[in-house]
Amino acid sequence: MLKLRLSRGGTKKRPVYKIVVAESRFARDGRFIEKLGFFNPLLPKEKKERIGLESERIKYWLSQGAQPTTRVARILGENNFIPMPKSGNNPNKAIPKKERNKEEESPKEEAKPAAEAKKEEAKPAAEAKKEEGK
């Protein structure tokens, strides 16, 4: 299966990526079919030198059935080659684990009284139906 994906280049702690078409079985930085652009994550998002794309070749490979990876799909979506993909699950890994546990517990505690309130509301309705039946 053909993939549009990123191939890492640059030096240690200074990545620069090539956007390439490659067989999915090939190594990430290994053999590829064609280079379609580049991506420099170290530059600010406003700079046009951050991303360079060859639009005709990208359209050609997409028409041939090449599937973009999630990161390349976002890059192509931002540049209007394909529809912007849905945002995925982004867990709160930046929050320390102790604080995450506190946040998870508080919604559960709030949910219990709401469930109990629904049960209490249901009881009078059931009793009213019994009275109507008499």
Protein Blocks (a to p, Z undefined) as FASTA:
>chain_A
ZZdddddedjehiacdddddddfkbcfklccfbdcbdcdfkbcfklmklpccdfklmmmm
mmnopacdfklmmmmmmnomaccddddddddfkbcfklmmmmmmmmmmmmmmmmmmmmmm
mmmmmmmmmmmmZZ
